[in-house]
Amino acid sequence: MTVRFVEHEKLNTCVHCGLCLAACPTYLELGTETDSPRGRIHLMRALEEGTLRPTPEVVRHLDLCLGCRACETACPSGVPYGSLIEAARPFVERHRSWARRLGRRALVTLLTTRAGRKVAFGPLRLVAGRRALGRLASRLPGRWLALAAAVAQTANGGPLPTAVDPPGRARGTAALLTGCVAESVFPATNLATARLLAHAGVRVLVPPRQGCCGALALHLGAAARARALARKAARELAATGADWVVSNAAGCGAALRDYDHLLPEDAHAVSVARRARDALELLAELGLPPPGRQLAARVAVHDPCHLAHGQGVRAAPRALLAAIPGVRLVELEEADTCCGSAGTYNLTEPAMADRLLARKIERIAASGADVVAAANPGCLLQIRAGVIARRLHVAVEHPIDLLATAHGVS
């Protein structure tokens, strides 16, 4: 049987039990079957079999999928939904209007090239972190001012060193993926990641030509571009010979772990997938010295989708933060429900992204937290923007930055 975009066997693993519905953010918001994982699998099966045309309405239901993979956590049959929707995206991309295809291709170029990111984020540096911008964003309607205000003011004082050595004998070597958004908007978090790993006894290597991991291109249906980026990153990361390949961005980390599926014939990609670890996961496993500084705060942990559902990492950030003197972890309802960032989703589907953000901000306000910890650049920007617009007195920080402050390596 001819395969259009995905193997029939993968589609047939769904037994239509419906346990995924309550885990799906868009189904929770809309309540429509075609906006649930089960409904979308039905649509994908019909597209694959040729019994359904990729009309704008059908494409719309697939576009509204966040790709958060919460359904995978809920599914008792092990349906690989993430790989199904990622296979469908390039197929439906060909059936968009030329104007939409052009816009999405431009977004891929903007986010996955260093020159593009300088164009996108460079002007934000002039106003980033300014209180006046935050006050303006809280008074005016619209989301773009709040997102601009959410960008950290920390400037990048040049590239990371290519190696960061521990104070004593190394317990192993880690290659650090610096990412695209993380490198452009959160360079201080990358530096803190390298220093914390060194503090834990790890020698950190930072390949200077690694580039983007390909995750954002894959979200936008640009499969060929994603594979090219992944192939280059895998080659650079694997060449270090490191024991671990580490990322502090949940979406990038999930992509690294899937390199063996994205590029099954590439030995470098398969090697990277086997060694991929989230930075918090590795730090929790190796252990850090006792923190030397106190952080008196009530901290709620938001679980980024691609950390909790894509990588199965939940306990590590909580265990590390709980070890900081003065920190009191507070419960965040729906901690692992998507905030609406989802790679490029808040750019391509702003209306639904705003609905999900409003839901997340309500849960944060109810938690009584002083600080929300989120281990993903997109989540940080999205939730910070929501906090600014709502005028909540809540800091939104990467767990790495909180740990770096407590351990005196920030």
BATORLO-654863 format. One record per residue: y, x, z of N, C-alpha, C in turn; residue in three letters. Coordinates in steps of 0.2 Angstrom, whole numbers, plus 5000, padded with zeros to 4 digits. Atoms other than C-alpha are relative to their C-alpha. Layout:
BEGIN
YXZYXZYXZala ...
***
This chain:
BEGIN
499450045000500050005000500650045000met 499449965001501750074995500449995006thr 499650004995502850125009500850004998val 499350005002504750075007500450055005arg 499649964995505450155023499650015007phe 500449984994504150145037499349974999val 500750025001502250135039499849945003glu 500150074998501549965041499650005007his 500349994994500450025056500550005006glu 499549994995501950065066500349935002lys 499850074999502649885063499549955003leu 500550054998501049805067499850015008asn 500249994993500949875085500349955004thr 499750054996502149745091499549935000cys 500450064999501149595098500449945002val 499550054999502649485100500049965007his 500150024993502449465119500749985003cys 499350024998504349455121500250035007gly 499849974993504449565137500650054998leu 499449955002505749675127500749965001cys 499450045000506949525127500550015005leu 499649994994507649545144500350075001ala 499749934999507949735142500550014994ala 499549995005508949715126500749985001cys 499350024999510849715128500349954996pro 499750055005511249625112499749935001thr 500350074999509949485116500349975006tyr 499750024994510649475134500749974998leu 499350035002512449445126500049944995glu 500050055005511949335111499549955001leu 500550054999510349255116499649984993gly 500350015007509749255097499450044999thr 500649965001508049305092500150054995glu 499949945005508649405077500450055003thr 499749954997509649505089499650035006asp 500549974995508149555099499650054997ser 500449965004506949695096499449974997pro 500550035004505549575092500249974994arg 499750035006506649485080500250054995gly 499849955005507249645072499450034997arg 500649975003505449705070499749954995ile 500250055005505049535061500450014993his 499649995006506549575049499850064997leu 500249945003506049755046499349994997met 500650015004504249695042500149974994arg 499950035006504849575030500450044994ala 499749955005505949705022499550054997leu 500549955002504549825021499549974995glu 500450045004503449695013500349974994glu 499650035006504749645001500149934999gly 499950075000504749465006500749985003thr 499350014998506549475012500550054997leu 499549965003508049545004500550025005arg 499549984995509349655013500749974999pro 499350035000510749535013500550025005thr 499549984994512349565023499849975006pro 500250034994511649445036499550035003glu 500649964997510049535038500250075002val 499749934998510949705038500449995007val 499650014994512149635051499650005007arg 500450004994510749595063499750075002his 500249934999510049775061500550045003leu 499449964998511749855063500249985007asp 499850014993512049765080499550035005leu 500449974995510549855087500350075002cys 499749944997511149995098499650064999leu 500449945000509650105096499950035007gly 500049984993509650115115499350025003cys 500749994999507750105116499849985007arg 500250034994507750005132499449964999ala 500650045001506449895124499350055000cys 500649965000505250045123499850015007glu 500149994993505350065142499649935002thr 500250074997504949875144499349994996ala 500650025004503549875130499350025003cys 500749984998501749865136499550034995pro 500449985005501049905119500250074997ser 499849945002502050065116500350004993gly 499750015006502950005101500650064999val 499549955001503950155094500749974997pro 499450045003505550045091500550054998tyr 499549955002506750195090499950034994gly 500149975006505850275076500049944994ser 499950055005505750105067500749984998leu 499350025001507550065068500350064996ile 499749945003508050245063499750004992glu 500350005007506850225047500349954996ala 499750055003507650065043500750014998ala 499349995002509450125043500250034994arg 499849985007509450235028499849954994pro 500250055005508550095018500649954999phe 499550055001509849965022500750034998val 499449975002511250095019500150004993glu 499950015007510950085001500249944997arg 499950075002511249905001500749985002his 499350024998513049905008500550014994arg 499549995005514649894998500250075000ser 499849935001515350054991500550025005trp 499449984995516850045003499750015007ala 500349994993515750035019499650065000arg 500449935000514550175013500550065000arg 499549945000516150285009500250015007leu 499749994993516850245027499550035004gly 500649974996515150285035499950074999arg 500149935002514950445025500650045003arg 499449974998516750495030499950025008ala 500150004993516250465048499550065002leu 500549954999514750575047500350074999val 499749945001515750715040500550025005thr 499549994994517150695053499750035006leu 500349994994515950705067499550065000leu 500549955000514650825062500250074997thr 499749945002515750965055500550035005thr 499549974996516851085065500749984998arg 499450025003518251055053500249935001ala 499950074999518050875054500249985007gly 499950014993518050875073500750025002arg 499349984999519650975073500549954998lys 499550055002520550845063499949935004val 500050064996519850705074500250005007ala 499949994993520050775091500650045001phe 499449954999521450905089500649965002gly 499450034997522850785090500049975007pro 500150034994522150705105500250055006leu 499949954995522350865114500850005003arg 499350004998524250845114500249945005leu 499950054996524150685124499449995005val 500650014995522450695133500150015007ala 500050004993522350665151500749995003gly 499450024997524150615153500049935003arg 500050064996524450485166500449944997arg 499650045003525850405156499649964994ala 500450045005524550365142499549965003leu 500450044997523350295154500349945003gly 499750064998524650175161500249964994arg 499950045006525150125144499449964997leu 500650035002523350095139499849945004ala 500150054996523149985154500449944999ser 499650055001524549875149500049974993arg 500050035007524349855130499349984998leu 500750025002522849765122499850054995pro 500249955005521749865111499650065004gly 500449954997520450005114500250074999arg 499949935002521050155105500450045005trp 499649964995522450205118499550025006leu 500449984994521150195132499550054998ala 500549945002519850305122500450065000leu 499649935001521250435119500250025007ala 499849984993521750425138499350035003ala 500749984997519850455142499850074998ala 500149935002519850625133500350055006val 499849954995519950765146500550054998ala 499549965002521450875146499850084999gln 500249935000520451035148500050034993thr 500049975007520751145133499450055000ala 500549955001519451255126500350074999asn 499749945001519851435129499650054996gly 500449955005518751505115499349985001gly 500850015000516851495112499750025006pro 500349984994515651505126499750074998leu 500349935001514951685128499349994998pro 500650005003513351715119499450005005thr 500549994995512451755135500349995007ala 499850014993512651705153499450025004val 500649974996511551815165500149975007asp 500150024993510951755182500250075005pro 499949944996511451865197499550055002pro 500649964999509751925200499550004994gly 500550005005508051935191500049934997arg 500050075003507951795178499349975001ala 500650044999506651655181499849984993arg 500250035007506651615162500750004996gly 499450005005507851595147500049944997thr 499950065003508651445141500550014994ala 499550005005509551415124500349945001ala 499650064998510951295127500349974993leu 499750045006511351165113500749985003leu 499350024998513251145114500349944997thr 499850075002513350985104500650004996gly 499450015004514750915093500549975004cys 499550034996515650795104500150045006val 500049964994515250895119500450064999ala 499649945001515951055112500749994998glu 499350015002517550975105500449975006ser 499650044995517950855120499850035007val 500249984993516950925135499850085000phe 500249935000516951115133499950035007pro 500149974993517151145152499349985003ala 500750024997515551045155499550044997thr 500449955003514651165143500050065004asn 500049934997515251315152499749995007leu 500250014993514851235169499249995000ala 500750015001513051195162499750075000thr 500249945000512851375158500050045007ala 500049974993513451435175499549975005arg 500550034995512351315185499350024998leu 500749985002510851365175499950085002leu 500049934997511251555179500050005007ala 500050004993511551505197499349985002his 500750024998509751435197499550054998ala 500449945002509151605190499850004993gly 500250005007509051565172500550044996val 499649975005509751675158500149954994arg 499850055005510751565146500250044994val 499849985007510851605127500449944997leu 499650055003512151515117500150024992val 499949985007511851535098500649974997pro 499350025002513551535090500049954993pro 500050045006513051455073499549945000arg 500550054999511951315080500249934996gln 499750065003513051165074499749945003gly 500250064998512650985076499349995000cys 500750015000510950925081499749954995cys 500250055005510950785068499949935003gly 500150074997510850635080500549954997ala 499450055002512550555075499949984993leu 500250025007512050565056499449965000ala 500550045000510450485060500149935002leu 499850064998511250345069500449964994his 499650035005512350315054499649994993leu 500450015006510850305042500050064995gly 499949955004511250475034499450055001ala 500649964998509450545035500050074997ala 500149935003509550685023500550055003ala 499549954996511150755032499750015007arg 500349984993510250735049499550054999ala 500549955000508750835043500350074998arg 499749945001509850965036500350035006ala 499749974994510850985052499450025005leu 500549994995509250975063499650074998ala 500449935002508351115052500450065002arg 499649954999509851225054500050025008lys 500049994993509951195073499450035003ala 500649984998508151215075499950074999ala 500149935002508151385066500450045005arg 499649954995509551455077499749995007glu 500350014993508851385093499350035001leu 500749985000507051435090500150085000ala 499949935001507651615085500250045007ala 499849974994508251645103499350025004thr 500749994996506351645109500149975007gly 499950024994506951555124499449955003ala 500650044996505751465137500249934999asp 499850075000506851305136500650004995trp 499450025004508051225124500349945004val 499650054995509351135135500649974997val 499450035002510651005132500249965006ser 499750044995511850915143500249934998asn 499950075003512050765131499449964999ala 500650035001510750635132499849984993ala 500250015007510850585114499750064996gly 500249945003510650765108499350025003cys 500649984998509250795120499449964998gly 500550045003508250645114499950024993ala 500149985007508550705096499650065000ala 500449945000507850875100499349995002leu 500750014998506250805108499749964994arg 500350035006506050705092500050044994asp 500049965006506250855080499350014997tyr 500749995003504350865078499849944996asp 500150065004504350685071500550004994his 499550005005505950715061499950054994leu 500249945005505350885053499350025002leu 500749984998503450885056499850064997pro 500249945004503251025043500450065002glu 499649954998504551135051499850035006asp 500249964994503851265063500550015006ala 499449994995505551295071500149935004his 499850074997505851105074499449985005ala 500550014995504151085082500050045006val 499949964994504451225093500549985005ser 499450024996506151165099499849935003val 500150074997505450985102499550015006ala 500549984994504051065114500450035006arg 499749964994505351165124500749965002arg 499450034999506751035124500049975007ala 500050034993507350985142500849985001arg 499450014998508850905149500250055005asp 499849954995509951015159499949985007ala 500150034993509850905175499350005002leu 500850004999507950895173499850075002glu 500249934999507751085172500350025007leu 499749984993508951115187499649975006leu 500350034995508050985197499350035001ala 500749975000506351065193500050075003glu 499949934998506951245196500350015007leu 499650004994508051205211500650045000gly 499449964999509751265216500150025007leu 499949984993510351355231500449945003pro 499750054997511151245244500850004998pro 499350005002512951185239500450025005pro 499549974995514351275247500649965002gly 499450044999515651135246499849935001arg 500150074998515750955252500449964994gln 499750055005516150805240499949945004leu 500050074996516550655251500149954995ala 499950055005516250515239499449954999ala 500550045002515250365235499950004993arg 500249985007514350405219499549954997val 500550045003513550275207499850044994ala 500249975006512450345193499849954995val 500250045006512450265176499550044996his 500649975004510850305166500250004993asp 500050015008511250345148499449984997pro 500650035003510050255137499550064998cys 500449955003509450415128499750055006his 500349964995509150505145499549965004leu 500550044996508250355154499449984995ala 500550035005507350275139499850054995his 500249955005507350415127499750065002gly 500349944998506850555138499649995007gln 500350014994506250475154500250035006gly 499749964995507450565165500449955004val 499650044995508050465180500150035007arg 500049984993507650545196500550065001ala 499749944999508450715193500750005001ala 499350004998510250675193500249975007pro 500050024993510050575209499850055005arg 500249954995509150705218500550065000ala 499549945000510350845213500749985004leu 499450034997511850735218500049995007leu 500150024993511150675234499950065005ala 500049944996510950855240500750035001ala 499349974999512850885239500249975007ile 499850034994513550865257500649954999pro 499550055000514650715259499949944994gly 500150045006513950625243499649945003val 500550064998513250445247499949964993arg 500250045006512350365232500049935001leu 500050075000512750185229499649974994val 500350035005511750065219500449974995glu 499750035005512350015202499649954996leu 500450055004511649855195500050014993glu 500149985007510949875178500350074998glu 499849935001511150065179499850024993ala 500249985007510150085163500149964994asp 499850045005510949955153500650034996thr 499549965004511950025138500749985002cys 499350014998513850045141500349984993cys 499750015006514150015122500250064996gly 499849945004514450195117499550014994ser 500649995004512750225109500250044993ala 499949965006513150365097500749994997gly 499450025003514450295085500149935000thr 500050075000514150115089500749975002tyr 499350024998515850095098500550014995asn 499649995005516650155082499849954994leu 500250045005515650045070499949935002thr 500150074997515349895081500449995006glu 499650004994516849885092500049945004pro 500050064997516749705096499449995005ala 500650014995514949705104500150065005met 499949944996515349885111500549985006ala 499550024994516849805121499749955004asp 500350044996515749665127499550035005arg 500549964995514449785134500450045005leu 499649964996515849895141500249955006leu 499850044995516549745150499549985005ala 500650014995514849705158499950065004arg 500149944996514649885163500650015006lys 499449994996516449895171499949955006ile 500150044995516049735181499550025005glu 500549974996514449815188500350065004arg 499749944996515449975193500549975005ile 499550024995516849875201499649975006ala 500450044995515549775211499650065005ala 500449954996514649945217500450035005ser 499649974995516150005227500050085000gly 500049935001515950175220500750034999ala 499449975001517250305220500050044994asp 500149965006516450405206499449974997val 500650025004515250355192499850074996val 500349945003514150495186499649984994ala 500450025006513550485168499950074996ala 500249945003512650625159500050004992ala 500050005007513150595141500850004998asn 499350005002514850635132500349934998pro 499850065003514950465123500149955006gly 500050054995514550365139500750025005cys 499449984997515950465148500649974997leu 499450025004517250425135500049925001leu 500050075000516750245134500149975007gln 499950034993516650205153500750025003ile 499349984998518250305157500549964997arg 499550045003519150205144500049935003ala 500050064997518550045152500350005007gly 499749994994519050105169500750005000val 499350005001520750145163500349944998ile 499850065003520949985154500049955006ala 500050054995520449885170500450035006arg 499649974995521550005181499550005007arg 500449984994520050045193500150075002leu 499949944997520250185205499350045001his 500749975000518550265200500150064995val 500149945004518250435193499450004996ala 500650005004517050455179499850074998val 500149935001516250625178499250014998glu 500749985002514650715171499750035007his 500349974994513450755185500050085000pro 499949935001513550935179500650035003ile 499449984998515350945183500149995008asp 500050014992515150875201499650055003leu 500449954997513750995204500350075000leu 499749935001514751145197500650005006ala 499550004995516151095209499750015007thr 500449994994514951085224499750075001ala 500349945000514151245220500550064998his 499549955001515851335216499950044994gly 500149965007515451385198500449964995val 499650045006516651265189500650044998ser 
***
